[in-house]
Amino acid sequence: MKQFSYDEAFSRNIGWVTENELELLRSKKVAVGGLGGVGGSHLIVLARLGIGHFHISDLDTFEIANFNRQYGACMTTLNRPKAEVMEETLKDINPDVKVTNFPNGITLDNLDEFLRDVDIYVDSLDIFALPIRRAVFMRCYELGIPAVTAAPMGMGTSMLVFMPGKMDFESYFDLDGYSFEEQILRFVIGVSPSVMQRAYLVDRSAVNFLKKKVPSTPMGIELAAGVACTNILKILLNRGGVIYAPWGCSLMPI
């Protein structure tokens, strides 16, 4: 059986990144909160870029309703913990990868440990997990950690980047004083202010914030991963400009 070789496994990245940059990516530590739709795809793209260290977290198990969009969801992983499955997948891609797993989710008690020594935070928490999302972004800002969120919006995506010393999450979304339902709406509109995707939503009853139900597509998930991870790469390598809050980026291919 052939032995794993990091240099060979990620050699096809050379050209778009240099050999020195690939080695730099190997030393980077990325925290990914949430391993479902966007989180699973984000994680796999970053692993195949050659990132060598991850902090990952998810407290859910895979369900059949996840099959349309979540990387780790299939019959063989049904009812298994997402964090466990995705850690196994990471190590199947890169046996040398270092993974710190937070299988019970991100909490106020473990938040500092989750963010310890990470180079960037990738937000992939459930859309309705606003309280802990706000806490994570606030702590990232206090610690000087860049944070990226890219939401699948229909068959497109919208991305926001929060950089140290620039506009923070709370200032951008202005959620204080509103009901939970209103906060969700403000978060969605804040991520995609023009809501371009509403033009081709064929069944509006599929969107029900009160029941915590929103439709999704695999295309939106994969586009979100591509856009987010491209900008994560730029931040980690300090190569080129990045659009950051209060500005964002939306992509609608149809």
Phi and psi in degrees as GROMACS dihedral restraints (atoms count N, CA, C in turn):
[ dihedral_restraints ]
;  ai    aj    ak    al  type     phi  dphi    fc
    3     4     5     6     1   -69.0    20    10
    4     5     6     7     1   138.2    20    10
    6     7     8     9     1   -79.5    20    10
    7     8     9    10     1   148.2    20    10
    9    10    11    12     1   -68.7    20    10
   10    11    12    13     1   140.3    20    10
   12    13    14    15     1  -133.4    20    10
   13    14    15    16     1   116.5    20    10
   15    16    17    18     1   -58.4    20    10
   16    17    18    19     1   -47.1    20    10
   18    19    20    21     1   -59.7    20    10
   19    20    21    22     1   -40.2    20    10
   21    22    23    24     1   -75.3    20    10
   22    23    24    25     1   -39.4    20    10
   24    25    26    27     1   -60.7    20    10
   25    26    27    28     1   -36.2    20    10
   27    28    29    30     1  -114.4    20    10
   28    29    30    31     1    19.2    20    10
   30    31    32    33     1   -65.8    20    10
   31    32    33    34     1   -27.8    20    10
   33    34    35    36     1   -73.4    20    10
   34    35    36    37     1    -8.9    20    10
   36    37    38    39     1   -75.1    20    10
   37    38    39    40     1   -22.4    20    10
   39    40    41    42     1   -65.1    20    10
   40    41    42    43     1   132.2    20    10
   42    43    44    45     1   120.2    20    10
   43    44    45    46     1   -48.1    20    10
   45    46    47    48     1   -87.2    20    10
   46    47    48    49     1   -26.3    20    10
   48    49    50    51     1  -129.0    20    10
   49    50    51    52     1   158.5    20    10
   51    52    53    54     1   -84.7    20    10
   52    53    54    55     1   168.0    20    10
   54    55    56    57     1   -60.8    20    10
   55    56    57    58     1   -39.8    20    10
   57    58    59    60     1   -66.0    20    10
   58    59    60    61     1   -37.9    20    10
   60    61    62    63     1   -68.0    20    10
   61    62    63    64     1   -36.9    20    10
   63    64    65    66     1   -62.5    20    10
   64    65    66    67     1   -40.9    20    10
   66    67    68    69     1   -66.0    20    10
   67    68    69    70     1   -34.6    20    10
   69    70    71    72     1   -65.5    20    10
   70    71    72    73     1   -42.7    20    10
   72    73    74    75     1   -62.0    20    10
   73    74    75    76     1   -34.4    20    10
   75    76    77    78     1   -61.7    20    10
   76    77    78    79     1   -29.3    20    10
   78    79    80    81     1   -89.3    20    10
   79    80    81    82     1    -9.0    20    10
   81    82    83    84     1   -79.6    20    10
   82    83    84    85     1   150.9    20    10
   84    85    86    87     1  -120.1    20    10
   85    86    87    88     1   123.9    20    10
   87    88    89    90     1  -118.7    20    10
   88    89    90    91     1   133.4    20    10
   90    91    92    93     1  -100.5    20    10
   91    92    93    94     1   128.7    20    10
   93    94    95    96     1  -121.5    20    10
   94    95    96    97     1   114.7    20    10
   96    97    98    99     1   -98.4    20    10
   97    98    99   100     1   110.3    20    10
   99   100   101   102     1    98.8    20    10
  100   101   102   103     1   126.6    20    10
  102   103   104   105     1  -125.5    20    10
  103   104   105   106     1    28.2    20    10
  105   106   107   108     1   -87.6    20    10
  106   107   108   109     1  -115.5    20    10
  108   109   110   111     1   -61.8    20    10
  109   110   111   112     1   -83.1    20    10
  111   112   113   114     1   -65.1    20    10
  112   113   114   115     1   -36.4    20    10
  114   115   116   117     1   -61.5    20    10
  115   116   117   118     1   -43.2    20    10
  117   118   119   120     1   -63.9    20    10
  118   119   120   121     1   -43.7    20    10
  120   121   122   123     1   -70.2    20    10
  121   122   123   124     1   -40.9    20    10
  123   124   125   126     1   -54.0    20    10
  124   125   126   127     1   -49.0    20    10
  126   127   128   129     1   -60.4    20    10
  127   128   129   130     1   -43.1    20    10
  129   130   131   132     1   -68.7    20    10
  130   131   132   133     1   -42.3    20    10
  132   133   134   135     1   -60.0    20    10
  133   134   135   136     1   -45.0    20    10
  135   136   137   138     1   -66.3    20    10
  136   137   138   139     1   -37.2    20    10
  138   139   140   141     1   -63.5    20    10
  139   140   141   142     1   -40.9    20    10
  141   142   143   144     1   -76.8    20    10
  142   143   144   145     1   -13.6    20    10
  144   145   146   147     1   -76.4    20    10
  145   146   147   148     1   -15.3    20    10
  147   148   149   150     1   101.4    20    10
  148   149   150   151     1    11.2    20    10
  150   151   152   153     1   -56.3    20    10
  151   152   153   154     1   134.6    20    10
  153   154   155   156     1   -99.9    20    10
  154   155   156   157     1   -11.7    20    10
  156   157   158   159     1  -140.9    20    10
  157   158   159   160     1   134.6    20    10
  159   160   161   162     1  -135.8    20    10
  160   161   162   163     1   143.5    20    10
  162   163   164   165     1  -109.3    20    10
  163   164   165   166     1   124.7    20    10
  165   166   167   168     1  -127.8    20    10
  166   167   168   169     1   154.1    20    10
  168   169   170   171     1  -153.3    20    10
  169   170   171   172     1   136.8    20    10
  171   172   173   174     1  -167.8    20    10
  172   173   174   175     1   141.6    20    10
  174   175   176   177     1  -109.7    20    10
  175   176   177   178     1     3.9    20    10
  177   178   179   180     1   -99.8    20    10
  178   179   180   181     1   169.9    20    10
  180   181   182   183     1  -114.0    20    10
  181   182   183   184     1   159.2    20    10
  183   184   185   186     1   -74.4    20    10
  184   185   186   187     1   137.4    20    10
  186   187   188   189     1  -124.8    20    10
  187   188   189   190     1   164.3    20    10
  189   190   191   192     1   -61.9    20    10
  190   191   192   193     1   -33.3    20    10
  192   193   194   195     1   -65.8    20    10
  193   194   195   196     1   -10.2    20    10
  195   196   197   198     1   -86.2    20    10
  196   197   198   199     1   -10.3    20    10
  198   199   200   201     1   -63.2    20    10
  199   200   201   202     1   -24.8    20    10
  201   202   203   204     1   -76.7    20    10
  202   203   204   205     1    -9.3    20    10
  204   205   206   207     1  -152.1    20    10
  205   206   207   208     1   -16.2    20    10
  207   208   209   210     1   -98.3    20    10
  208   209   210   211     1   128.3    20    10
  210   211   212   213     1   -54.2    20    10
  211   212   213   214     1   -44.8    20    10
  213   214   215   216     1   -86.9    20    10
  214   215   216   217     1     0.8    20    10
  216   217   218   219     1   -87.7    20    10
  217   218   219   220     1   117.3    20    10
  219   220   221   222     1  -161.1    20    10
  220   221   222   223     1   175.9    20    10
  222   223   224   225     1   -61.2    20    10
  223   224   225   226     1   -35.5    20    10
  225   226   227   228     1   -74.1    20    10
  226   227   228   229     1   -14.3    20    10
  228   229   230   231     1  -110.8    20    10
  229   230   231   232     1     4.6    20    10
  231   232   233   234     1   -56.8    20    10
  232   233   234   235     1   129.9    20    10
  234   235   236   237     1    71.1    20    10
  235   236   237   238     1     6.1    20    10
  237   238   239   240     1   -89.7    20    10
  238   239   240   241     1   150.4    20    10
  240   241   242   243     1   -61.9    20    10
  241   242   243   244     1   132.7    20    10
  243   244   245   246     1   -60.6    20    10
  244   245   246   247     1   -41.9    20    10
  246   247   248   249     1   -62.4    20    10
  247   248   249   250     1   -38.8    20    10
  249   250   251   252     1   -67.3    20    10
  250   251   252   253     1   -46.5    20    10
  252   253   254   255     1   -62.3    20    10
  253   254   255   256     1   -44.8    20    10
  255   256   257   258     1   -72.1    20    10
  256   257   258   259     1   -30.9    20    10
  258   259   260   261     1   -64.8    20    10
  259   260   261   262     1   -42.7    20    10
  261   262   263   264     1   -60.8    20    10
  262   263   264   265     1   -40.3    20    10
  264   265   266   267     1   -65.2    20    10
  265   266   267   268     1   -42.9    20    10
  267   268   269   270     1   -56.5    20    10
  268   269   270   271     1   -46.4    20    10
  270   271   272   273     1   -74.1    20    10
  271   272   273   274     1   -20.2    20    10
  273   274   275   276     1   -75.2    20    10
  274   275   276   277     1   -31.4    20    10
  276   277   278   279     1   -78.6    20    10
  277   278   279   280     1   -43.5    20    10
  279   280   281   282     1  -139.0    20    10
  280   281   282   283     1    93.8    20    10
  282   283   284   285     1   -59.2    20    10
  283   284   285   286     1   -18.4    20    10
  285   286   287   288     1   -88.0    20    10
  286   287   288   289     1    -6.2    20    10
  288   289   290   291     1   -64.5    20    10
  289   290   291   292     1   145.3    20    10
  291   292   293   294     1  -104.5    20    10
  292   293   294   295     1   122.6    20    10
  294   295   296   297     1  -125.0    20    10
  295   296   297   298     1   128.0    20    10
  297   298   299   300     1  -109.1    20    10
  298   299   300   301     1   118.2    20    10
  300   301   302   303     1  -104.4    20    10
  301   302   303   304     1   133.8    20    10
  303   304   305   306     1  -116.3    20    10
  304   305   306   307     1    79.0    20    10
  306   307   308   309     1   -71.9    20    10
  307   308   309   310     1   -10.7    20    10
  309   310   311   312     1  -101.6    20    10
  310   311   312   313     1    15.2    20    10
  312   313   314   315     1    88.0    20    10
  313   314   315   316     1   170.9    20    10
  315   316   317   318     1   -88.1    20    10
  316   317   318   319     1   130.6    20    10
  318   319   320   321     1  -129.4    20    10
  319   320   321   322     1   169.3    20    10
  321   322   323   324     1   -62.6    20    10
  322   323   324   325     1   -28.1    20    10
  324   325   326   327     1   -74.7    20    10
  325   326   327   328     1   -33.8    20    10
  327   328   329   330     1  -108.1    20    10
  328   329   330   331     1     6.6    20    10
  330   331   332   333     1   -59.0    20    10
  331   332   333   334     1   -45.9    20    10
  333   334   335   336     1   -64.4    20    10
  334   335   336   337     1   -36.8    20    10
  336   337   338   339     1   -68.2    20    10
  337   338   339   340     1   -39.2    20    10
  339   340   341   342     1   -61.0    20    10
  340   341   342   343     1   -36.6    20    10
  342   343   344   345     1   -95.7    20    10
  343   344   345   346     1     2.4    20    10
  345   346   347   348     1   -62.4    20    10
  346   347   348   349     1   121.0    20    10
  348   349   350   351     1    63.1    20    10
  349   350   351   352     1    18.1    20    10
  351   352   353   354     1   -82.8    20    10
  352   353   354   355     1   152.2    20    10
  354   355   356   357     1   -90.6    20    10
  355   356   357   358     1   -23.2    20    10
  357   358   359   360     1  -162.6    20    10
  358   359   360   361     1   149.1    20    10
  360   361   362   363     1  -110.2    20    10
  361   362   363   364     1   133.3    20    10
  363   364   365   366     1  -111.5    20    10
  364   365   366   367     1   112.8    20    10
  366   367   368   369     1   -83.2    20    10
  367   368   369   370     1   116.2    20    10
  369   370   371   372     1  -135.5    20    10
  370   371   372   373     1    23.4    20    10
  372   373   374   375     1   -68.1    20    10
  373   374   375   376     1   156.8    20    10
  375   376   377   378     1   -54.2    20    10
  376   377   378   379     1   142.5    20    10
  378   379   380   381     1   -55.4    20    10
  379   380   381   382     1   -28.8    20    10
  381   382   383   384     1   -91.5    20    10
  382   383   384   385     1     1.0    20    10
  384   385   386   387     1   -89.0    20    10
  385   386   387   388     1    51.8    20    10
  387   388   389   390     1   -66.1    20    10
  388   389   390   391     1   -42.3    20    10
  390   391   392   393     1   -57.6    20    10
  391   392   393   394     1   -48.7    20    10
  393   394   395   396     1   -73.4    20    10
  394   395   396   397     1   -32.4    20    10
  396   397   398   399     1   -59.0    20    10
  397   398   399   400     1   -46.2    20    10
  399   400   401   402     1   -61.1    20    10
  400   401   402   403     1   -40.8    20    10
  402   403   404   405     1   -65.0    20    10
  403   404   405   406     1   -41.3    20    10
  405   406   407   408     1   -65.3    20    10
  406   407   408   409     1   -47.0    20    10
  408   409   410   411     1   -63.3    20    10
  409   410   411   412     1   -38.3    20    10
  411   412   413   414     1   -63.8    20    10
  412   413   414   415     1   -43.1    20    10
  414   415   416   417     1   -68.7    20    10
  415   416   417   418     1   -37.7    20    10
  417   418   419   420     1   -58.1    20    10
  418   419   420   421     1   -45.1    20    10
  420   421   422   423     1   -63.5    20    10
  421   422   423   424     1   -41.4    20    10
  423   424   425   426     1   -64.7    20    10
  424   425   426   427     1   -34.1    20    10
  426   427   428   429     1   -90.8    20    10
  427   428   429   430     1    -3.8    20    10
  429   430   431   432     1    74.8    20    10
  430   431   432   433     1    33.0    20    10
  432   433   434   435     1  -102.9    20    10
  433   434   435   436     1   122.5    20    10
  435   436   437   438     1   -59.6    20    10
  436   437   438   439     1   145.7    20    10
  438   439   440   441     1  -135.6    20    10
  439   440   441   442     1   135.0    20    10
  441   442   443   444     1  -124.2    20    10
  442   443   444   445     1   134.8    20    10
  444   445   446   447     1  -130.8    20    10
  445   446   447   448     1   130.9    20    10
  447   448   449   450     1  -131.5    20    10
  448   449   450   451     1   117.7    20    10
  450   451   452   453     1  -101.1    20    10
  451   452   453   454     1   134.8    20    10
  453   454   455   456     1   -71.4    20    10
  454   455   456   457     1   122.6    20    10
  456   457   458   459     1  -120.9    20    10
  457   458   459   460     1    99.8    20    10
  459   460   461   462     1    62.5    20    10
  460   461   462   463     1  -121.4    20    10
  462   463   464   465     1  -103.3    20    10
  463   464   465   466     1    15.7    20    10
  465   466   467   468     1  -127.6    20    10
  466   467   468   469     1  -160.0    20    10
  468   469   470   471     1  -154.2    20    10
  469   470   471   472     1   157.1    20    10
  471   472   473   474     1  -133.3    20    10
  472   473   474   475     1   138.8    20    10
  474   475   476   477     1  -127.6    20    10
  475   476   477   478     1   143.4    20    10
  477   478   479   480     1  -130.0    20    10
  478   479   480   481     1   141.7    20    10
  480   481   482   483     1  -122.3    20    10
  481   482   483   484     1   132.5    20    10
  483   484   485   486     1  -114.7    20    10
  484   485   486   487     1   112.6    20    10
  486   487   488   489     1  -100.6    20    10
  487   488   489   490     1   149.0    20    10
  489   490   491   492     1   -56.8    20    10
  490   491   492   493     1   134.9    20    10
  492   493   494   495     1    82.1    20    10
  493   494   495   496     1    -5.6    20    10
  495   496   497   498     1  -104.6    20    10
  496   497   498   499     1  -166.0    20    10
  498   499   500   501     1   -60.7    20    10
  499   500   501   502     1   135.3    20    10
  501   502   503   504     1   -95.4    20    10
  502   503   504   505     1   172.3    20    10
  504   505   506   507     1   -58.0    20    10
  505   506   507   508     1   -47.0    20    10
  507   508   509   510     1   -65.5    20    10
  508   509   510   511     1   -41.5    20    10
  510   511   512   513     1   -66.0    20    10
  511   512   513   514     1   -35.7    20    10
  513   514   515   516     1   -71.6    20    10
  514   515   516   517     1   -49.4    20    10
  516   517   518   519     1   -87.5    20    10
  517   518   519   520     1   -27.4    20    10
  519   520   521   522     1    51.8    20    10
  520   521   522   523     1    64.8    20    10
  522   523   524   525     1   -94.4    20    10
  523   524   525   526     1   -16.9    20    10
  525   526   527   528     1   -60.6    20    10
  526   527   528   529     1   138.4    20    10
  528   529   530   531     1    88.9    20    10
  529   530   531   532     1     0.5    20    10
  531   532   533   534     1  -109.0    20    10
  532   533   534   535     1   155.4    20    10
  534   535   536   537     1   -64.8    20    10
  535   536   537   538     1   164.5    20    10
  537   538   539   540     1   -60.4    20    10
  538   539   540   541     1   -43.1    20    10
  540   541   542   543     1   -61.8    20    10
  541   542   543   544     1   -41.6    20    10
  543   544   545   546     1   -67.6    20    10
  544   545   546   547     1   -36.0    20    10
  546   547   548   549     1   -63.0    20    10
  547   548   549   550     1   -40.7    20    10
  549   550   551   552     1   -61.5    20    10
  550   551   552   553     1   -45.1    20    10
  552   553   554   555     1   -61.8    20    10
  553   554   555   556     1   -42.9    20    10
  555   556   557   558     1   -66.6    20    10
  556   557   558   559     1   -34.2    20    10
  558   559   560   561     1   -66.8    20    10
  559   560   561   562     1   -46.7    20    10
  561   562   563   564     1   -61.6    20    10
  562   563   564   565     1   -46.9    20    10
  564   565   566   567     1   -66.6    20    10
  565   566   567   568     1   -34.9    20    10
  567   568   569   570     1   -66.1    20    10
  568   569   570   571     1   -36.6    20    10
  570   571   572   573     1   -71.6    20    10
  571   572   573   574     1   -40.8    20    10
  573   574   575   576     1  -133.2    20    10
  574   575   576   577     1    80.5    20    10
  576   577   578   579     1   -56.2    20    10
  577   578   579   580     1   -35.9    20    10
  579   580   581   582     1   -86.1    20    10
  580   581   582   583     1   -13.3    20    10
  582   583   584   585     1    42.8    20    10
  583   584   585   586     1    54.0    20    10
  585   586   587   588     1   -57.2    20    10
  586   587   588   589     1   -31.0    20    10
  588   589   590   591     1   -69.3    20    10
  589   590   591   592     1   -18.2    20    10
  591   592   593   594     1   -61.4    20    10
  592   593   594   595     1   -20.2    20    10
  594   595   596   597     1   -66.3    20    10
  595   596   597   598     1   -25.8    20    10
  597   598   599   600     1  -118.5    20    10
  598   599   600   601     1    19.5    20    10
  600   601   602   603     1   -76.1    20    10
  601   602   603   604     1   109.9    20    10
  603   604   605   606     1   -86.7    20    10
  604   605   606   607     1   -16.7    20    10
  606   607   608   609     1  -138.0    20    10
  607   608   609   610     1    94.5    20    10
  609   610   611   612     1   -67.3    20    10
  610   611   612   613     1   -20.5    20    10
  612   613   614   615     1   -68.2    20    10
  613   614   615   616     1   -14.5    20    10
  615   616   617   618     1   -72.6    20    10
  616   617   618   619     1   -14.5    20    10
  618   619   620   621     1  -100.7    20    10
  619   620   621   622     1   112.9    20    10
  621   622   623   624     1  -142.5    20    10
  622   623   624   625     1    94.3    20    10
  624   625   626   627     1   -65.4    20    10
  625   626   627   628     1   -32.3    20    10
  627   628   629   630     1   -65.3    20    10
  628   629   630   631     1   -33.8    20    10
  630   631   632   633     1   -94.2    20    10
  631   632   633   634     1     6.2    20    10
  633   634   635   636     1    55.7    20    10
  634   635   636   637     1    49.3    20    10
  636   637   638   639     1  -131.9    20    10
  637   638   639   640     1   124.6    20    10
  639   640   641   642     1  -138.9    20    10
  640   641   642   643     1   145.8    20    10
  642   643   644   645     1   -76.9    20    10
  643   644   645   646     1   163.7    20    10
  645   646   647   648     1  -151.9    20    10
  646   647   648   649     1   163.6    20    10
  648   649   650   651     1  -134.9    20    10
  649   650   651   652     1   151.0    20    10
  651   652   653   654     1   -65.8    20    10
  652   653   654   655     1   -28.0    20    10
  654   655   656   657     1   -65.1    20    10
  655   656   657   658     1   -42.8    20    10
  657   658   659   660     1   -61.2    20    10
  658   659   660   661     1   -40.1    20    10
  660   661   662   663     1   -61.9    20    10
  661   662   663   664     1   -48.9    20    10
  663   664   665   666     1   -69.8    20    10
  664   665   666   667     1   -36.4    20    10
  666   667   668   669     1   -64.5    20    10
  667   668   669   670     1   -40.3    20    10
  669   670   671   672     1   -59.8    20    10
  670   671   672   673     1   -43.9    20    10
  672   673   674   675     1   -63.9    20    10
  673   674   675   676     1   -42.0    20    10
  675   676   677   678     1   -63.7    20    10
  676   677   678   679     1   -46.1    20    10
  678   679   680   681     1   -67.8    20    10
  679   680   681   682     1   -46.7    20    10
  681   682   683   684     1   -63.7    20    10
  682   683   684   685     1   -47.7    20    10
  684   685   686   687     1   -70.4    20    10
  685   686   687   688     1   -28.1    20    10
  687   688   689   690     1   -63.0    20    10
  688   689   690   691     1   -42.9    20    10
  690   691   692   693     1   -74.8    20    10
  691   692   693   694     1   -32.0    20    10
  693   694   695   696     1   -62.4    20    10
  694   695   696   697     1   -42.7    20    10
  696   697   698   699     1   -59.4    20    10
  697   698   699   700     1   -44.6    20    10
  699   700   701   702     1   -62.3    20    10
  700   701   702   703     1   -40.6    20    10
  702   703   704   705     1   -67.8    20    10
  703   704   705   706     1   -45.5    20    10
  705   706   707   708     1   -64.4    20    10
  706   707   708   709     1   -34.6    20    10
  708   709   710   711     1   -94.8    20    10
  709   710   711   712     1    -3.9    20    10
  711   712   713   714     1    53.1    20    10
  712   713   714   715     1    47.2    20    10
  714   715   716   717     1  -120.5    20    10
  715   716   717   718     1   109.5    20    10
  717   718   719   720     1    84.0    20    10
  718   719   720   721     1   166.9    20    10
  720   721   722   723     1   -79.1    20    10
  721   722   723   724     1   153.7    20    10
  723   724   725   726     1  -128.4    20    10
  724   725   726   727     1   133.7    20    10
  726   727   728   729     1   -75.9    20    10
  727   728   729   730     1   125.4    20    10
  729   730   731   732     1  -130.8    20    10
  730   731   732   733     1   161.0    20    10
  732   733   734   735     1   -54.4    20    10
  733   734   735   736     1   138.4    20    10
  735   736   737   738     1   -85.2    20    10
  736   737   738   739     1     7.0    20    10
  738   739   740   741     1   -96.8    20    10
  739   740   741   742     1   151.3    20    10
  741   742   743   744     1  -138.0    20    10
  742   743   744   745     1  -172.9    20    10
  744   745   746   747     1  -136.6    20    10
  745   746   747   748     1   129.5    20    10
  747   748   749   750     1  -123.7    20    10
  748   749   750   751     1   143.2    20    10
  750   751   752   753     1  -134.0    20    10
  751   752   753   754     1   122.4    20    10
  753   754   755   756     1  -128.7    20    10
  754   755   756   757     1   104.4    20    10
  756   757   758   759     1   -77.4    20    10
  757   758   759   760     1    -7.3    20    10
